[in-house]
Amino acid sequence: MAYVATEELLKHGESVFKMVITASMRTLELDTRGENLVHAGPHAKHTTVALQEMMEGKVTYEVLVDKDKKKGTK
């Protein structure tokens, strides 16, 4: 199994929790589509591929803000 340093991964994002969610969502996407954005061996696990993609900056996250909540309406 490949080792991905947490400290290196955090250089690409501000929150461990957001990084975990991003990696999880990307892993699920790889499970359904199977299109890697990085070179990975044929037996590489999708979780490892997702983390490598994040390390290389090929997968990022974006915080979406609901316009109604931002204005203070319900």
mmCIF file of the N, C-alpha and C atoms, coordinates in Angstrom:
data_MODEL
# 
_entry.id   MODEL 
# 
loop_
_atom_site.group_PDB 
_atom_site.id 
_atom_site.type_symbol 
_atom_site.label_atom_id 
_atom_site.label_alt_id 
_atom_site.label_comp_id 
_atom_site.label_asym_id 
_atom_site.label_entity_id 
_atom_site.label_seq_id 
_atom_site.pdbx_PDB_ins_code 
_atom_site.Cartn_x 
_atom_site.Cartn_y 
_atom_site.Cartn_z 
_atom_site.occupancy 
_atom_site.B_iso_or_equiv 
_atom_site.pdbx_formal_charge 
_atom_site.auth_seq_id 
_atom_site.auth_comp_id 
_atom_site.auth_asym_id 
_atom_site.auth_atom_id 
_atom_site.pdbx_PDB_model_num 
ATOM 1   N N  . MET A 1 1  ? 0.850   -1.171 0.000   1.00 0.00 ? 1  MET A N  1 
ATOM 2   C CA . MET A 1 1  ? 0.000   0.000  0.000   1.00 0.00 ? 1  MET A CA 1 
ATOM 3   C C  . MET A 1 1  ? 0.894   1.232  0.000   1.00 0.00 ? 1  MET A C  1 
ATOM 4   N N  . ALA A 1 2  ? 0.517   2.231  -0.762  1.00 0.00 ? 2  ALA A N  1 
ATOM 5   C CA . ALA A 1 2  ? 1.277   3.471  -0.849  1.00 0.00 ? 2  ALA A CA 1 
ATOM 6   C C  . ALA A 1 2  ? 1.053   4.308  0.405   1.00 0.00 ? 2  ALA A C  1 
ATOM 7   N N  . TYR A 1 3  ? 2.102   5.017  0.800   1.00 0.00 ? 3  TYR A N  1 
ATOM 8   C CA . TYR A 1 3  ? 2.018   5.889  1.963   1.00 0.00 ? 3  TYR A CA 1 
ATOM 9   C C  . TYR A 1 3  ? 1.841   7.321  1.488   1.00 0.00 ? 3  TYR A C  1 
ATOM 10  N N  . VAL A 1 4  ? 0.849   7.998  2.014   1.00 0.00 ? 4  VAL A N  1 
ATOM 11  C CA . VAL A 1 4  ? 0.627   9.406  1.694   1.00 0.00 ? 4  VAL A CA 1 
ATOM 12  C C  . VAL A 1 4  ? 0.750   10.183 2.997   1.00 0.00 ? 4  VAL A C  1 
ATOM 13  N N  . ALA A 1 5  ? 1.727   11.081 3.058   1.00 0.00 ? 5  ALA A N  1 
ATOM 14  C CA . ALA A 1 5  ? 1.970   11.854 4.274   1.00 0.00 ? 5  ALA A CA 1 
ATOM 15  C C  . ALA A 1 5  ? 0.845   12.863 4.486   1.00 0.00 ? 5  ALA A C  1 
ATOM 16  N N  . THR A 1 6  ? 0.275   12.851 5.662   1.00 0.00 ? 6  THR A N  1 
ATOM 17  C CA . THR A 1 6  ? -0.815  13.760 5.994   1.00 0.00 ? 6  THR A CA 1 
ATOM 18  C C  . THR A 1 6  ? -0.369  15.213 5.881   1.00 0.00 ? 6  THR A C  1 
ATOM 19  N N  . GLU A 1 7  ? 0.865   15.485 6.320   1.00 0.00 ? 7  GLU A N  1 
ATOM 20  C CA . GLU A 1 7  ? 1.378   16.850 6.265   1.00 0.00 ? 7  GLU A CA 1 
ATOM 21  C C  . GLU A 1 7  ? 1.456   17.352 4.824   1.00 0.00 ? 7  GLU A C  1 
ATOM 22  N N  . GLU A 1 8  ? 1.883   16.486 3.919   1.00 0.00 ? 8  GLU A N  1 
ATOM 23  C CA . GLU A 1 8  ? 1.962   16.861 2.510   1.00 0.00 ? 8  GLU A CA 1 
ATOM 24  C C  . GLU A 1 8  ? 0.564   17.087 1.933   1.00 0.00 ? 8  GLU A C  1 
ATOM 25  N N  . LEU A 1 9  ? -0.364  16.250 2.325   1.00 0.00 ? 9  LEU A N  1 
ATOM 26  C CA . LEU A 1 9  ? -1.729  16.371 1.832   1.00 0.00 ? 9  LEU A CA 1 
ATOM 27  C C  . LEU A 1 9  ? -2.373  17.674 2.310   1.00 0.00 ? 9  LEU A C  1 
ATOM 28  N N  . LEU A 1 10 ? -2.085  18.066 3.540   1.00 0.00 ? 10 LEU A N  1 
ATOM 29  C CA . LEU A 1 10 ? -2.670  19.288 4.095   1.00 0.00 ? 10 LEU A CA 1 
ATOM 30  C C  . LEU A 1 10 ? -2.138  20.554 3.430   1.00 0.00 ? 10 LEU A C  1 
ATOM 31  N N  . LYS A 1 11 ? -1.030  20.449 2.714   1.00 0.00 ? 11 LYS A N  1 
ATOM 32  C CA . LYS A 1 11 ? -0.527  21.607 1.975   1.00 0.00 ? 11 LYS A CA 1 
ATOM 33  C C  . LYS A 1 11 ? -1.470  21.973 0.831   1.00 0.00 ? 11 LYS A C  1 
ATOM 34  N N  . HIS A 1 12 ? -2.338  21.034 0.466   1.00 0.00 ? 12 HIS A N  1 
ATOM 35  C CA . HIS A 1 12 ? -3.263  21.247 -0.640  1.00 0.00 ? 12 HIS A CA 1 
ATOM 36  C C  . HIS A 1 12 ? -4.673  21.589 -0.169  1.00 0.00 ? 12 HIS A C  1 
ATOM 37  N N  . GLY A 1 13 ? -4.854  21.756 1.130   1.00 0.00 ? 13 GLY A N  1 
ATOM 38  C CA . GLY A 1 13 ? -6.166  22.087 1.678   1.00 0.00 ? 13 GLY A CA 1 
ATOM 39  C C  . GLY A 1 13 ? -6.028  22.562 3.107   1.00 0.00 ? 13 GLY A C  1 
ATOM 40  N N  . GLU A 1 14 ? -7.078  23.176 3.626   1.00 0.00 ? 14 GLU A N  1 
ATOM 41  C CA . GLU A 1 14 ? -6.967  23.760 4.954   1.00 0.00 ? 14 GLU A CA 1 
ATOM 42  C C  . GLU A 1 14 ? -7.535  22.892 6.071   1.00 0.00 ? 14 GLU A C  1 
ATOM 43  N N  . SER A 1 15 ? -8.290  21.865 5.732   1.00 0.00 ? 15 SER A N  1 
ATOM 44  C CA . SER A 1 15 ? -8.975  21.086 6.753   1.00 0.00 ? 15 SER A CA 1 
ATOM 45  C C  . SER A 1 15 ? -8.852  19.588 6.483   1.00 0.00 ? 15 SER A C  1 
ATOM 46  N N  . VAL A 1 16 ? -8.489  18.860 7.521   1.00 0.00 ? 16 VAL A N  1 
ATOM 47  C CA . VAL A 1 16 ? -8.402  17.403 7.405   1.00 0.00 ? 16 VAL A CA 1 
ATOM 48  C C  . VAL A 1 16 ? -9.769  16.833 7.053   1.00 0.00 ? 16 VAL A C  1 
ATOM 49  N N  . PHE A 1 17 ? -10.805 17.363 7.651   1.00 0.00 ? 17 PHE A N  1 
ATOM 50  C CA . PHE A 1 17 ? -12.152 16.847 7.436   1.00 0.00 ? 17 PHE A CA 1 
ATOM 51  C C  . PHE A 1 17 ? -12.609 17.052 5.993   1.00 0.00 ? 17 PHE A C  1 
ATOM 52  N N  . LYS A 1 18 ? -12.314 18.219 5.433   1.00 0.00 ? 18 LYS A N  1 
ATOM 53  C CA . LYS A 1 18 ? -12.664 18.473 4.037   1.00 0.00 ? 18 LYS A CA 1 
ATOM 54  C C  . LYS A 1 18 ? -11.869 17.569 3.106   1.00 0.00 ? 18 LYS A C  1 
ATOM 55  N N  . MET A 1 19 ? -10.624 17.315 3.464   1.00 0.00 ? 19 MET A N  1 
ATOM 56  C CA . MET A 1 19 ? -9.788  16.443 2.639   1.00 0.00 ? 19 MET A CA 1 
ATOM 57  C C  . MET A 1 19 ? -10.315 15.003 2.672   1.00 0.00 ? 19 MET A C  1 
ATOM 58  N N  . VAL A 1 20 ? -10.772 14.559 3.831   1.00 0.00 ? 20 VAL A N  1 
ATOM 59  C CA . VAL A 1 20 ? -11.326 13.209 3.957   1.00 0.00 ? 20 VAL A CA 1 
ATOM 60  C C  . VAL A 1 20 ? -12.589 13.070 3.109   1.00 0.00 ? 20 VAL A C  1 
ATOM 61  N N  . ILE A 1 21 ? -13.461 14.057 3.184   1.00 0.00 ? 21 ILE A N  1 
ATOM 62  C CA . ILE A 1 21 ? -14.694 14.027 2.393   1.00 0.00 ? 21 ILE A CA 1 
ATOM 63  C C  . ILE A 1 21 ? -14.370 14.042 0.904   1.00 0.00 ? 21 ILE A C  1 
ATOM 64  N N  . THR A 1 22 ? -13.421 14.886 0.509   1.00 0.00 ? 22 THR A N  1 
ATOM 65  C CA . THR A 1 22 ? -13.027 14.970 -0.897  1.00 0.00 ? 22 THR A CA 1 
ATOM 66  C C  . THR A 1 22 ? -12.466 13.644 -1.382  1.00 0.00 ? 22 THR A C  1 
ATOM 67  N N  . ALA A 1 23 ? -11.575 13.045 -0.594  1.00 0.00 ? 23 ALA A N  1 
ATOM 68  C CA . ALA A 1 23 ? -10.989 11.757 -0.976  1.00 0.00 ? 23 ALA A CA 1 
ATOM 69  C C  . ALA A 1 23 ? -12.062 10.677 -1.055  1.00 0.00 ? 23 ALA A C  1 
ATOM 70  N N  . SER A 1 24 ? -12.995 10.701 -0.122  1.00 0.00 ? 24 SER A N  1 
ATOM 71  C CA . SER A 1 24 ? -14.078 9.721  -0.115  1.00 0.00 ? 24 SER A CA 1 
ATOM 72  C C  . SER A 1 24 ? -14.957 9.855  -1.351  1.00 0.00 ? 24 SER A C  1 
ATOM 73  N N  . MET A 1 25 ? -15.320 11.083 -1.682  1.00 0.00 ? 25 MET A N  1 
ATOM 74  C CA . MET A 1 25 ? -16.171 11.307 -2.855  1.00 0.00 ? 25 MET A CA 1 
ATOM 75  C C  . MET A 1 25 ? -15.443 10.928 -4.144  1.00 0.00 ? 25 MET A C  1 
ATOM 76  N N  . ARG A 1 26 ? -14.160 11.243 -4.209  1.00 0.00 ? 26 ARG A N  1 
ATOM 77  C CA . ARG A 1 26 ? -13.387 10.894 -5.405  1.00 0.00 ? 26 ARG A CA 1 
ATOM 78  C C  . ARG A 1 26 ? -13.235 9.378  -5.517  1.00 0.00 ? 26 ARG A C  1 
ATOM 79  N N  . THR A 1 27 ? -13.067 8.694  -4.389  1.00 0.00 ? 27 THR A N  1 
ATOM 80  C CA . THR A 1 27 ? -12.971 7.234  -4.399  1.00 0.00 ? 27 THR A CA 1 
ATOM 81  C C  . THR A 1 27 ? -14.256 6.619  -4.938  1.00 0.00 ? 27 THR A C  1 
ATOM 82  N N  . LEU A 1 28 ? -15.397 7.125  -4.501  1.00 0.00 ? 28 LEU A N  1 
ATOM 83  C CA . LEU A 1 28 ? -16.678 6.630  -5.010  1.00 0.00 ? 28 LEU A CA 1 
ATOM 84  C C  . LEU A 1 28 ? -16.810 6.886  -6.506  1.00 0.00 ? 28 LEU A C  1 
ATOM 85  N N  . GLU A 1 29 ? -16.333 8.041  -6.945  1.00 0.00 ? 29 GLU A N  1 
ATOM 86  C CA . GLU A 1 29 ? -16.369 8.360  -8.370  1.00 0.00 ? 29 GLU A CA 1 
ATOM 87  C C  . GLU A 1 29 ? -15.480 7.400  -9.164  1.00 0.00 ? 29 GLU A C  1 
ATOM 88  N N  . LEU A 1 30 ? -14.313 7.082  -8.625  1.00 0.00 ? 30 LEU A N  1 
ATOM 89  C CA . LEU A 1 30 ? -13.419 6.126  -9.287  1.00 0.00 ? 30 LEU A CA 1 
ATOM 90  C C  . LEU A 1 30 ? -14.045 4.736  -9.334  1.00 0.00 ? 30 LEU A C  1 
ATOM 91  N N  . ASP A 1 31 ? -14.796 4.387  -8.304  1.00 0.00 ? 31 ASP A N  1 
ATOM 92  C CA . ASP A 1 31 ? -15.471 3.083  -8.278  1.00 0.00 ? 31 ASP A CA 1 
ATOM 93  C C  . ASP A 1 31 ? -16.480 2.953  -9.410  1.00 0.00 ? 31 ASP A C  1 
ATOM 94  N N  . THR A 1 32 ? -17.148 4.053  -9.745  1.00 0.00 ? 32 THR A N  1 
ATOM 95  C CA . THR A 1 32 ? -18.184 3.979  -10.776 1.00 0.00 ? 32 THR A CA 1 
ATOM 96  C C  . THR A 1 32 ? -17.647 4.223  -12.181 1.00 0.00 ? 32 THR A C  1 
ATOM 97  N N  . ARG A 1 33 ? -16.712 5.158  -12.317 1.00 0.00 ? 33 ARG A N  1 
ATOM 98  C CA . ARG A 1 33 ? -16.201 5.502  -13.647 1.00 0.00 ? 33 ARG A CA 1 
ATOM 99  C C  . ARG A 1 33 ? -14.853 4.873  -13.952 1.00 0.00 ? 33 ARG A C  1 
ATOM 100 N N  . GLY A 1 34 ? -13.983 4.833  -12.963 1.00 0.00 ? 34 GLY A N  1 
ATOM 101 C CA . GLY A 1 34 ? -12.691 4.197  -13.140 1.00 0.00 ? 34 GLY A CA 1 
ATOM 102 C C  . GLY A 1 34 ? -11.677 4.959  -13.975 1.00 0.00 ? 34 GLY A C  1 
ATOM 103 N N  . GLU A 1 35 ? -11.836 6.278  -14.132 1.00 0.00 ? 35 GLU A N  1 
ATOM 104 C CA . GLU A 1 35 ? -10.900 7.075  -14.915 1.00 0.00 ? 35 GLU A CA 1 
ATOM 105 C C  . GLU A 1 35 ? -9.905  7.774  -13.988 1.00 0.00 ? 35 GLU A C  1 
ATOM 106 N N  . ASN A 1 36 ? -8.662  7.291  -13.963 1.00 0.00 ? 36 ASN A N  1 
ATOM 107 C CA . ASN A 1 36 ? -7.628  7.886  -13.121 1.00 0.00 ? 36 ASN A CA 1 
ATOM 108 C C  . ASN A 1 36 ? -7.083  9.151  -13.763 1.00 0.00 ? 36 ASN A C  1 
ATOM 109 N N  . LEU A 1 37 ? -6.761  10.139 -12.941 1.00 0.00 ? 37 LEU A N  1 
ATOM 110 C CA . LEU A 1 37 ? -6.136  11.366 -13.420 1.00 0.00 ? 37 LEU A CA 1 
ATOM 111 C C  . LEU A 1 37 ? -4.623  11.322 -13.258 1.00 0.00 ? 37 LEU A C  1 
ATOM 112 N N  . VAL A 1 38 ? -4.127  10.291 -12.585 1.00 0.00 ? 38 VAL A N  1 
ATOM 113 C CA . VAL A 1 38 ? -2.690  10.100 -12.399 1.00 0.00 ? 38 VAL A CA 1 
ATOM 114 C C  . VAL A 1 38 ? -2.320  8.704  -12.866 1.00 0.00 ? 38 VAL A C  1 
ATOM 115 N N  . HIS A 1 39 ? -1.037  8.509  -13.120 1.00 0.00 ? 39 HIS A N  1 
ATOM 116 C CA . HIS A 1 39 ? -0.581  7.180  -13.506 1.00 0.00 ? 39 HIS A CA 1 
ATOM 117 C C  . HIS A 1 39 ? -0.561  6.299  -12.259 1.00 0.00 ? 39 HIS A C  1 
ATOM 118 N N  . ALA A 1 40 ? -1.292  5.218  -12.311 1.00 0.00 ? 40 ALA A N  1 
ATOM 119 C CA . ALA A 1 40 ? -1.343  4.271  -11.194 1.00 0.00 ? 40 ALA A CA 1 
ATOM 120 C C  . ALA A 1 40 ? -1.269  2.866  -11.764 1.00 0.00 ? 40 ALA A C  1 
ATOM 121 N N  . GLY A 1 41 ? -0.699  1.984  -11.001 1.00 0.00 ? 41 GLY A N  1 
ATOM 122 C CA . GLY A 1 41 ? -0.594  0.606  -11.455 1.00 0.00 ? 41 GLY A CA 1 
ATOM 123 C C  . GLY A 1 41 ? -1.956  -0.041 -11.593 1.00 0.00 ? 41 GLY A C  1 
ATOM 124 N N  . PRO A 1 42 ? -1.997  -1.172 -12.267 1.00 0.00 ? 42 PRO A N  1 
ATOM 125 C CA . PRO A 1 42 ? -3.281  -1.843 -12.497 1.00 0.00 ? 42 PRO A CA 1 
ATOM 126 C C  . PRO A 1 42 ? -3.941  -2.356 -11.214 1.00 0.00 ? 42 PRO A C  1 
ATOM 127 N N  . HIS A 1 43 ? -3.150  -2.517 -10.162 1.00 0.00 ? 43 HIS A N  1 
ATOM 128 C CA . HIS A 1 43 ? -3.693  -3.043 -8.908  1.00 0.00 ? 43 HIS A CA 1 
ATOM 129 C C  . HIS A 1 43 ? -3.808  -1.965 -7.830  1.00 0.00 ? 43 HIS A C  1 
ATOM 130 N N  . ALA A 1 44 ? -3.657  -0.705 -8.216  1.00 0.00 ? 44 ALA A N  1 
ATOM 131 C CA . ALA A 1 44 ? -3.746  0.391  -7.247  1.00 0.00 ? 44 ALA A CA 1 
ATOM 132 C C  . ALA A 1 44 ? -5.183  0.523  -6.746  1.00 0.00 ? 44 ALA A C  1 
ATOM 133 N N  . LYS A 1 45 ? -5.312  0.701  -5.457  1.00 0.00 ? 45 LYS A N  1 
ATOM 134 C CA . LYS A 1 45 ? -6.644  0.865  -4.869  1.00 0.00 ? 45 LYS A CA 1 
ATOM 135 C C  . LYS A 1 45 ? -7.159  2.271  -5.156  1.00 0.00 ? 45 LYS A C  1 
ATOM 136 N N  . HIS A 1 46 ? -8.459  2.388  -5.275  1.00 0.00 ? 46 HIS A N  1 
ATOM 137 C CA . HIS A 1 46 ? -9.061  3.676  -5.608  1.00 0.00 ? 46 HIS A CA 1 
ATOM 138 C C  . HIS A 1 46 ? -8.796  4.733  -4.542  1.00 0.00 ? 46 HIS A C  1 
ATOM 139 N N  . THR A 1 47 ? -8.710  4.326  -3.301  1.00 0.00 ? 47 THR A N  1 
ATOM 140 C CA . THR A 1 47 ? -8.413  5.282  -2.234  1.00 0.00 ? 47 THR A CA 1 
ATOM 141 C C  . THR A 1 47 ? -7.026  5.876  -2.421  1.00 0.00 ? 47 THR A C  1 
ATOM 142 N N  . THR A 1 48 ? -6.066  5.033  -2.738  1.00 0.00 ? 48 THR A N  1 
ATOM 143 C CA . THR A 1 48 ? -4.700  5.491  -2.968  1.00 0.00 ? 48 THR A CA 1 
ATOM 144 C C  . THR A 1 48 ? -4.637  6.414  -4.179  1.00 0.00 ? 48 THR A C  1 
ATOM 145 N N  . VAL A 1 49 ? -5.341  6.058  -5.233  1.00 0.00 ? 49 VAL A N  1 
ATOM 146 C CA . VAL A 1 49 ? -5.368  6.885  -6.442  1.00 0.00 ? 49 VAL A CA 1 
ATOM 147 C C  . VAL A 1 49 ? -5.973  8.253  -6.122  1.00 0.00 ? 49 VAL A C  1 
ATOM 148 N N  . ALA A 1 50 ? -7.065  8.274  -5.367  1.00 0.00 ? 50 ALA A N  1 
ATOM 149 C CA . ALA A 1 50 ? -7.717  9.536  -5.003  1.00 0.00 ? 50 ALA A CA 1 
ATOM 150 C C  . ALA A 1 50 ? -6.764  10.430 -4.215  1.00 0.00 ? 50 ALA A C  1 
ATOM 151 N N  . LEU A 1 51 ? -6.028  9.861  -3.276  1.00 0.00 ? 51 LEU A N  1 
ATOM 152 C CA . LEU A 1 51 ? -5.078  10.646 -2.485  1.00 0.00 ? 51 LEU A CA 1 
ATOM 153 C C  . LEU A 1 51 ? -3.931  11.154 -3.348  1.00 0.00 ? 51 LEU A C  1 
ATOM 154 N N  . GLN A 1 52 ? -3.448  10.336 -4.267  1.00 0.00 ? 52 GLN A N  1 
ATOM 155 C CA . GLN A 1 52 ? -2.383  10.772 -5.173  1.00 0.00 ? 52 GLN A CA 1 
ATOM 156 C C  . GLN A 1 52 ? -2.869  11.921 -6.059  1.00 0.00 ? 52 GLN A C  1 
ATOM 157 N N  . GLU A 1 53 ? -4.096  11.821 -6.531  1.00 0.00 ? 53 GLU A N  1 
ATOM 158 C CA . GLU A 1 53 ? -4.665  12.886 -7.357  1.00 0.00 ? 53 GLU A CA 1 
ATOM 159 C C  . GLU A 1 53 ? -4.752  14.193 -6.572  1.00 0.00 ? 53 GLU A C  1 
ATOM 160 N N  . MET A 1 54 ? -5.116  14.091 -5.304  1.00 0.00 ? 54 MET A N  1 
ATOM 161 C CA . MET A 1 54 ? -5.194  15.276 -4.460  1.00 0.00 ? 54 MET A CA 1 
ATOM 162 C C  . MET A 1 54 ? -3.807  15.858 -4.215  1.00 0.00 ? 54 MET A C  1 
ATOM 163 N N  . MET A 1 55 ? -2.818  14.997 -3.997  1.00 0.00 ? 55 MET A N  1 
ATOM 164 C CA . MET A 1 55 ? -1.443  15.446 -3.771  1.00 0.00 ? 55 MET A CA 1 
ATOM 165 C C  . MET A 1 55 ? -0.909  16.202 -4.979  1.00 0.00 ? 55 MET A C  1 
ATOM 166 N N  . GLU A 1 56 ? -1.279  15.768 -6.167  1.00 0.00 ? 56 GLU A N  1 
ATOM 167 C CA . GLU A 1 56 ? -0.800  16.401 -7.392  1.00 0.00 ? 56 GLU A CA 1 
ATOM 168 C C  . GLU A 1 56 ? -1.664  17.594 -7.808  1.00 0.00 ? 56 GLU A C  1 
ATOM 169 N N  . GLY A 1 57 ? -2.694  17.891 -7.015  1.00 0.00 ? 57 GLY A N  1 
ATOM 170 C CA . GLY A 1 57 ? -3.537  19.042 -7.303  1.00 0.00 ? 57 GLY A CA 1 
ATOM 171 C C  . GLY A 1 57 ? -4.525  18.834 -8.438  1.00 0.00 ? 57 GLY A C  1 
ATOM 172 N N  . LYS A 1 58 ? -4.755  17.587 -8.810  1.00 0.00 ? 58 LYS A N  1 
ATOM 173 C CA . LYS A 1 58 ? -5.681  17.299 -9.907  1.00 0.00 ? 58 LYS A CA 1 
ATOM 174 C C  . LYS A 1 58 ? -7.116  17.161 -9.421  1.00 0.00 ? 58 LYS A C  1 
ATOM 175 N N  . VAL A 1 59 ? -7.284  16.996 -8.115  1.00 0.00 ? 59 VAL A N  1 
ATOM 176 C CA . VAL A 1 59 ? -8.616  16.937 -7.512  1.00 0.00 ? 59 VAL A CA 1 
ATOM 177 C C  . VAL A 1 59 ? -8.620  17.917 -6.349  1.00 0.00 ? 59 VAL A C  1 
ATOM 178 N N  . THR A 1 60 ? -9.584  18.820 -6.361  1.00 0.00 ? 60 THR A N  1 
ATOM 179 C CA . THR A 1 60 ? -9.722  19.798 -5.286  1.00 0.00 ? 60 THR A CA 1 
ATOM 180 C C  . THR A 1 60 ? -11.183 19.837 -4.841  1.00 0.00 ? 60 THR A C  1 
ATOM 181 N N  . TYR A 1 61 ? -11.458 20.627 -3.837  1.00 0.00 ? 61 TYR A N  1 
ATOM 182 C CA . TYR A 1 61 ? -12.839 20.782 -3.395  1.00 0.00 ? 61 TYR A CA 1 
ATOM 183 C C  . TYR A 1 61 ? -13.206 22.257 -3.440  1.00 0.00 ? 61 TYR A C  1 
ATOM 184 N N  . GLU A 1 62 ? -14.491 22.498 -3.510  1.00 0.00 ? 62 GLU A N  1 
ATOM 185 C CA . GLU A 1 62 ? -15.010 23.860 -3.538  1.00 0.00 ? 62 GLU A CA 1 
ATOM 186 C C  . GLU A 1 62 ? -16.191 23.923 -2.583  1.00 0.00 ? 62 GLU A C  1 
ATOM 187 N N  . VAL A 1 63 ? -16.196 24.913 -1.722  1.00 0.00 ? 63 VAL A N  1 
ATOM 188 C CA . VAL A 1 63 ? -17.296 25.089 -0.779  1.00 0.00 ? 63 VAL A CA 1 
ATOM 189 C C  . VAL A 1 63 ? -18.396 25.867 -1.484  1.00 0.00 ? 63 VAL A C  1 
ATOM 190 N N  . LEU A 1 64 ? -19.565 25.263 -1.569  1.00 0.00 ? 64 LEU A N  1 
ATOM 191 C CA . LEU A 1 64 ? -20.711 25.913 -2.197  1.00 0.00 ? 64 LEU A CA 1 
ATOM 192 C C  . LEU A 1 64 ? -21.565 26.558 -1.117  1.00 0.00 ? 64 LEU A C  1 
ATOM 193 N N  . VAL A 1 65 ? -21.949 27.790 -1.339  1.00 0.00 ? 65 VAL A N  1 
ATOM 194 C CA . VAL A 1 65 ? -22.757 28.527 -0.371  1.00 0.00 ? 65 VAL A CA 1 
ATOM 195 C C  . VAL A 1 65 ? -24.138 28.735 -0.968  1.00 0.00 ? 65 VAL A C  1 
ATOM 196 N N  . ASP A 1 66 ? -25.151 28.365 -0.197  1.00 0.00 ? 66 ASP A N  1 
ATOM 197 C CA . ASP A 1 66 ? -26.532 28.577 -0.615  1.00 0.00 ? 66 ASP A CA 1 
ATOM 198 C C  . ASP A 1 66 ? -26.833 30.073 -0.538  1.00 0.00 ? 66 ASP A C  1 
ATOM 199 N N  . LYS A 1 67 ? -27.258 30.664 -1.635  1.00 0.00 ? 67 LYS A N  1 
ATOM 200 C CA . LYS A 1 67 ? -27.504 32.105 -1.684  1.00 0.00 ? 67 LYS A CA 1 
ATOM 201 C C  . LYS A 1 67 ? -28.555 32.541 -0.677  1.00 0.00 ? 67 LYS A C  1 
ATOM 202 N N  . ASP A 1 68 ? -29.591 31.721 -0.458  1.00 0.00 ? 68 ASP A N  1 
ATOM 203 C CA . ASP A 1 68 ? -30.640 32.075 0.496   1.00 0.00 ? 68 ASP A CA 1 
ATOM 204 C C  . ASP A 1 68 ? -30.100 32.112 1.917   1.00 0.00 ? 68 ASP A C  1 
ATOM 205 N N  . LYS A 1 69 ? -29.259 31.158 2.264   1.00 0.00 ? 69 LYS A N  1 
ATOM 206 C CA . LYS A 1 69 ? -28.695 31.133 3.612   1.00 0.00 ? 69 LYS A CA 1 
ATOM 207 C C  . LYS A 1 69 ? -27.726 32.289 3.812   1.00 0.00 ? 69 LYS A C  1 
ATOM 208 N N  . LYS A 1 70 ? -27.023 32.645 2.756   1.00 0.00 ? 70 LYS A N  1 
ATOM 209 C CA . LYS A 1 70 ? -26.075 33.743 2.848   1.00 0.00 ? 70 LYS A CA 1 
ATOM 210 C C  . LYS A 1 70 ? -26.796 35.062 3.125   1.00 0.00 ? 70 LYS A C  1 
ATOM 211 N N  . LYS A 1 71 ? -27.992 35.227 2.567   1.00 0.00 ? 71 LYS A N  1 
ATOM 212 C CA . LYS A 1 71 ? -28.775 36.443 2.770   1.00 0.00 ? 71 LYS A CA 1 
ATOM 213 C C  . LYS A 1 71 ? -29.486 36.446 4.122   1.00 0.00 ? 71 LYS A C  1 
ATOM 214 N N  . GLY A 1 72 ? -29.541 35.302 4.769   1.00 0.00 ? 72 GLY A N  1 
ATOM 215 C CA . GLY A 1 72 ? -30.200 35.227 6.056   1.00 0.00 ? 72 GLY A CA 1 
ATOM 216 C C  . GLY A 1 72 ? -31.660 34.846 5.978   1.00 0.00 ? 72 GLY A C  1 
ATOM 217 N N  . THR A 1 73 ? -32.140 34.418 4.820   1.00 0.00 ? 73 THR A N  1 
ATOM 218 C CA . THR A 1 73 ? -33.534 33.999 4.688   1.00 0.00 ? 73 THR A CA 1 
ATOM 219 C C  . THR A 1 73 ? -33.635 32.500 4.888   1.00 0.00 ? 73 THR A C  1 
ATOM 220 N N  . LYS A 1 74 ? -34.851 32.045 5.134   1.00 0.00 ? 74 LYS A N  1 
ATOM 221 C CA . LYS A 1 74 ? -35.054 30.614 5.369   1.00 0.00 ? 74 LYS A CA 1 
ATOM 222 C C  . LYS A 1 74 ? -35.488 29.922 4.133   1.00 0.00 ? 74 LYS A C  1 
# 
